[in-house]
Amino acid sequence: MAKIGLLYVLGYVVLLASETSIELELQQKCLACHKSQHIPSEMIYRRYLLKYSAKKTIQDRMITYLAHPTVRSSIMPPQFFTKFPAKQPLTLKKRELEHLVNAYISHFDVSQRIKIIPRKKEHHTPQKTFK
């Protein structure tokens, strides 16, 4: 029984460490540049979310854009590029690019921020009727 508990804790620690390393990699390879150039990452993600809604479609569109970025293929309007620099093609392998795009989507995913608080049950009191 102790071995199972130890394996469970070890698995959790490994999972937590891998999530932390993914977040760190995202910060270093993507968001640091966005931050230094004042590129509004969360706004960009929201535009993808509004236009495509499905995470798989968002992922596919982001990967396509990042592999071959053009103003025309961008989710952002052309005016965006008068203030912010056009993206240069990334030299990442496809697997690494997919990995980072997934981390980006998870980082800005609004569904992870939504918390549903159950309502307290209200006691139903009969209403008085006036005659």
C-alpha positions in Angstrom: 0.0 0.0 0.0 2.8 2.4 0.8 4.4 1.7 -2.6 1.2 2.6 -4.4 1.0 5.9 -2.4 4.6 6.6 -3.1 4.1 6.0 -6.8 1.1 8.2 -6.8 3.0 11.1 -5.1 6.0 10.6 -7.5 3.7 10.7 -10.5 2.0 13.8 -9.3 5.4 15.5 -8.7 6.6 14.5 -12.2 3.4 15.8 -13.8 3.7 19.1 -11.8 7.3 19.5 -12.8 6.6 18.9 -16.5 3.8 21.5 -16.4 6.2 24.0 -14.7 8.9 23.3 -17.3 6.3 23.8 -20.2 5.3 27.1 -18.6 8.9 28.1 -18.3 9.7 27.2 -21.9 6.6 29.2 -23.0 7.9 32.2 -21.0 11.4 32.0 -22.4 10.6 31.1 -26.1 7.4 33.1 -26.7 6.1 35.4 -24.0 9.4 37.1 -23.2 9.6 38.5 -26.7 5.9 39.5 -26.6 6.4 41.3 -23.4 9.6 43.1 -24.5 7.8 44.3 -27.6 4.5 45.0 -25.7 2.6 42.6 -27.9 -0.8 42.0 -26.2 -0.7 38.1 -26.1 -4.0 37.7 -24.2 -5.8 39.9 -26.8 -4.4 37.9 -29.6 -5.6 34.7 -28.0 -9.1 36.2 -27.5 -9.3 37.1 -31.2 -8.5 33.4 -32.1 -11.1 32.3 -29.5 -13.8 34.6 -30.9 -13.1 33.6 -34.5 -12.5 29.9 -34.3 -13.7 28.9 -30.8 -12.5 25.2 -31.0 -9.1 24.7 -29.4 -8.0 22.3 -32.1 -8.9 24.9 -34.8 -7.1 27.6 -32.8 -4.0 25.3 -32.5 -4.0 24.5 -36.2 -4.4 28.2 -37.2 -1.6 29.3 -34.8 0.8 26.7 -36.0 0.1 27.5 -39.7 0.6 31.2 -39.0 3.8 30.8 -36.9 5.4 28.5 -39.5 4.7 31.0 -42.3 3.7 34.3 -40.9 2.2 37.0 -43.1 0.1 40.0 -42.4 -2.6 38.5 -44.6 -2.7 35.2 -42.7 -2.6 36.9 -39.3 -5.6 37.0 -37.0 -4.8 40.6 -36.3 -6.0 43.4 -38.5 -3.5 45.1 -40.8 -3.4 48.2 -38.6 -1.9 46.1 -35.8 1.3 45.8 -37.9 1.8 49.6 -38.0 2.4 49.5 -34.2 3.9 46.0 -33.8 6.6 44.2 -35.8 5.6 41.5 -38.3 6.4 38.0 -37.0 9.4 36.3 -38.4 9.1 32.6 -39.3 10.0 30.3 -36.4 12.8 27.8 -36.8 11.3 25.3 -34.4 10.5 21.7 -35.3 6.8 21.0 -35.8 6.6 18.9 -32.6 8.1 21.7 -30.5 5.9 24.3 -32.1 2.8 22.2 -31.4 4.0 21.8 -27.8 4.5 25.6 -27.3 1.2 26.5 -29.0 -0.6 24.1 -26.7 1.1 25.7 -23.7 0.1 29.2 -25.0 -3.5 28.1 -25.4 -3.5 26.6 -21.9 -1.9 29.7 -20.5 -4.6 32.0 -21.8 -7.5 29.6 -21.8 -10.5 31.4 -20.2 -12.3 28.2 -19.3 -9.6 27.5 -16.7 -10.4 30.9 -15.0 -14.2 30.3 -14.8 -15.3 29.1 -11.5 -18.8 27.9 -11.0 -20.0 28.4 -7.5 -23.1 26.4 -6.7 -26.0 28.3 -5.4 -27.1 27.7 -1.9 -30.4 26.0 -1.8 -33.1 28.5 -0.9 -35.8 27.4 1.4 -39.1 27.8 -0.4 -41.6 29.6 1.8 -45.2 29.7 0.5 -46.3 33.1 -0.5 -49.2 34.6 1.3 -52.2 35.2 -0.8 -54.5 38.1 -0.1 -58.2 37.9 -0.6 
